[in-house]
Amino acid sequence: MAKILVIAEHLDGKLNSAVAKTVSAAAAVGGDIDVLVLAADPAAIAAEAAQIAGVSKVLTLANPANEHALAQVQAPQIAKAAAGYSHVFGASTTTGKDLVPAVAALLGVNQVSDLMSVEGPHTFKRPIYAGNAIITVEVPADQVVVATVRAASWQEAAKGNNAPVEAISVDAPLPSHTRFIGLAAGKSDRPDLQSAKRVVSGGRGVGSEENFKVIYQLADKLGAGVGASRAAVDAGYVPSDMQVGQTGKIIAPELYIAVGISGAIQHLTGIKDAGTIVAINKDGDAPIFEIADIGLVGDLFTLLPELEAAL
């Protein structure tokens, strides 16, 4: 029977919602699921992780060095803690994409990236070519499976569990060549882009940084997160942490509104798992309309005020 270790990603004392989705992927494999929390003080995070349905127990690794999520510091500890486990899963987030490959390297195995479905304990499906093709990957049965889970492809596991919490320690030498300097992150009262149930994104068609205020206004009306296409980011309308797509953030909100976005394949890759997609664009032949559930053809500066008024 599989024994799966899920790496708990967290920030500012709160568990990332992608962890519950990673647990769902682990549950599809079957077997015992343990969640590993690395932090300076993991108590509150561990208590939150213990509520996730399907978790057998929560392991905590308390170490001052774990105050900040540095892959070079955490990977050696995770590799040691993974002894005896058949699978090690982490979310395919910015942090996970940095951390999990380092764990795989230390364990001497290849990583499975963006796991989107489970066909068997060692057989999985993942996207390639910007999501235009899906391949089946089979990991040798005698190797530990190390994978990042495509959070957009999985539902969050339910809450209500009360898994036991167990403190562990590992003998892992930590590197001295890497140290935390600082974290620069945009502050916003709006929902986080990757966990928001509703997202409004603007593209090059918005026209300018100043014009982007119409995107913020609609998002505030809906209580939505705000994203952007790569073209809007490259044009300097918004910062890069708002980019949605293959080279940005892959999201799966219940509602996605694309405003002034033509629909390059790299952008579509990041939103293909959204529940309902609404596209607003003056070009009726824009590729975004091929995947949109609802399409509005017209000038966005005319349509958005009308849409807001109807809300």
N, C-alpha and C positions, 0 to 999 in steps of 0.2 A: 504494500500500500504506500502511496506517495506521502511524503512528509515535506510540506511546503513552508518556506520562510518568506514572509512579505516584509519588505523594508518600509518603515513608516516615515513618510515625508511630512515635515511640519515646519511652521514658521510662526514666530511670535507666540509660541505656546499653544498653537492651534493645529490640529491635524488637517492635512490637505484632503479634500474630498476625493481625490484620485485614489487614495488608499483604499476606500471602500469599494471602488470599482476594480482595483487590483485583487481584492479579496474575492470578488465575484468571479474573476478569471481563475483564481486558485480553486474555487469551489467547483468550477467546471472540470478541473483535472481530477478532483476527488482526493480524499485523504485528510490528514491532520493539517490544519493551517495555524501557524504561529506568526505573530507580528513582532518585529524587532524595532524598538525605539532607542535611538542613540541621541542623547542630549546631556547637558550639564545637570539638569534636574528633570528627569523624564516622568515624574509622578502624574502630573495633570494630563499630559499627552497620552500616557499609558492608560489612564482611566477612560479617556475618550475612545481609544482603540479597542478597549475591552468590551465596548458596547456593540461592536460590529458583529452582526449575525454570521455564524460560521467559524469564528475565530476560536481555536482551542485554548490558547493562552497567549499572553503578551509578555515578551522578554524585554527587559530594560538594561541598557548599558550606560551607566552614569559615569561621565568623565568630563572634567572641565574643557578638555580639548574638543568635545562634541557640542560646544555652545553654538558653533556656526557650522553649517553644512558644507564641509570641504571634502571633496571626493578623495583626495590623497590621504586624508586623516581617517575617514570613515571606512574606506574600502578594506584596509587590512583587518580592521575589527570585524567587519561583516564576514569576510572570508574565513576568519577563525570561528565565528559563531555559527557559520553554515555547515560545520562538520556534522555529518549524520543526516543532512537534509538531501532530498532528491531533487528539489526545485528551489530556486531563489528568484523571486519576482520583485520588480520595482516598477513604478509608474513611468510611462514614457513622457515625462515632463522635462523641462529644461534641466532641473536638478537630477532627475533619473537618468537622462541621457548622458550626463557627466559622470555619475556615480557607478551605474550598473556595469558599463564596459570595463571599468577598473576592477570590479569584483570578479568578473568573468576572467580577466587576464590573470589575476592572482590564483584563481582556481584552475587555470590551465585549460579552459574550454572556450568555445565560440559562443557568442551571445545571439539569442533570437530577438530581433528588434520588432517593435510595434505588433506584438501578438494580438490578433483580433478575433480569433476563434480557436477552440480546442477540439481537435479531432481524436485525440487520445493522449495518454500520459506523456508521450514523447513526440506527438505529431500536432502541428499547429499551422494556422494560416496567417499570412501577413501580407500587407500591400507592397507593391513595387511600382516603379515608373509613375510616381506621383499618384498612386492609387488607381491607375488605369488597368492594372492587372493584379491578381491575387495569386500567390504561390503557396504551396504546401511544403512545410519544412519538417524534416524528421531528424530528431536528435538521437545519436546512438544510445541504446538503452543502458549502457554501462557508464554513462556520463551524467553528471549533475546538469540539470537544465537551468540556465541563467537567462532571464528574459525581461525585456521591458514590455509593459502592457499598454496598448493603445487605449487610453481611458475613454475616448470618444465612442468606442465600440462596445462598451459595457455599462450596464446599469449599476448604480450604487447598491451595495449590499444593505439590507435593512438593519435597523438598530434594535436594541432591546436585549442584547446579550449581556452577560456578566462574567466574562472570561477571567480566570485567575491571572494575576500579575506576578512575575518572577524576576528577581534581579539576578543578573549573571555577570561574570567577569571573564575577560579573555587576555591571554598573554600575547599581545601583538605590538611589536615595535612601531612607533609612529614617526613619520618623517619630520625632520626639522627644517627642510628647505622650503616648506609651504606654510604660510601663516595668513591669518585673516587681517585684512587692512580696513575694509569698510564695505557697506552694502548701500548702493544707490538705487532706490526704487521710487517710482512715481506714487504719490499719495492721492487717493481719490475716495470720495464717499460712495461712488457707484460700485455695483457688484464686481467682484473679480471676473475678469474676462473668461477664464477657463472653467469657472464654476457657475457662472450666471445662467439662469433659465431663459433669459431673453437677451439678445445682443443686437445692437444697431451698428453697422459698419459703413464707413464712407470711403469712396475711392477718388481717383483722379478727377472724376466728373464734378466733385464738390468745388473744385476751382482754386481754393486757397486755404491757408491756416485760419484766416478770419472767418471764411464761410463755413468752416467746420463746426461753428457754433450751432448750426441748424441740426447737426447730428447729435450734439450734446443735449439740445432741447428736447428732441424726440425721445432720446434715451431716458432722460429724467422723467418724462411723462409716463414712460412705460416701466420705470424702475429697472432699466436694462444696463448691461455692461456696454462699453464702447470699443469697437475695433476698427481696423482699417486695412485696406489692401496694401501690397508692397509698393504700388505706384504712389499712393498717398504718402507713405512713409518716406520713400526716396525723394519725393517732391518737397519734403520738409513740413507737411501739414501737421503731422503728429509724431510723437516719439516712437522708436522702434519696438518698444514693449507692447504696443497696441496692434502689431501686425498679425493678421490672421492668414494662415496658409502653410504650404509645405515648409518654407523657411521661417515661419513665424509660429503661431500657436494653432494647434488643431483642437477644435471645439465641437461640442454637440449640444447646443442649447435647444430648448423646446421651440423657440421662435428665433429666426435669424432674418434680419432686414438688411438687405444690401442696397445702399444708396450710391448711385453714380459709379458702380463697379461693373466693368465689362464682363468679367468672369474668366480670367486666365486660368489655365489648368492648375497652376500652383495654388491659386486661391481656392478653387473648387475642392481641392484635396483637403483643405482645412475645415470645410463646412459640410461635407457630403453626408455626415451622420446627423445633421440637424433635423429636428422634427418637422417644422414648417418653414419653408424659405420664401421670403417675399422680396422681389427684385423691383427696384425703381430706377429706370434708365431711359434716356431720351432716344436711344438707338434700339429700335424694336428687333434688330437682328443680333443683339449682343448675346454672347454665349451663355451668360448668366440665366437667360430665360429658358434655356434648355433643361435646367434642373429645378427652376423655381416652381413652387406650388401655386404662387400668385404673382402675376406680373403686371406692373403699372408702367405704361409707356408714356413719357412726357417729361416736362421740365421739373426737376426735383424741387426747385425753389417755389414752384406753384403747387406741386402735389403734397409736399411735407406740411405746409400750413393747413391744408385741407384735411390731411390725415390726423394732425394734432387736434384740430377742432372737433373731429368725429370721436375722439377718445374720451 
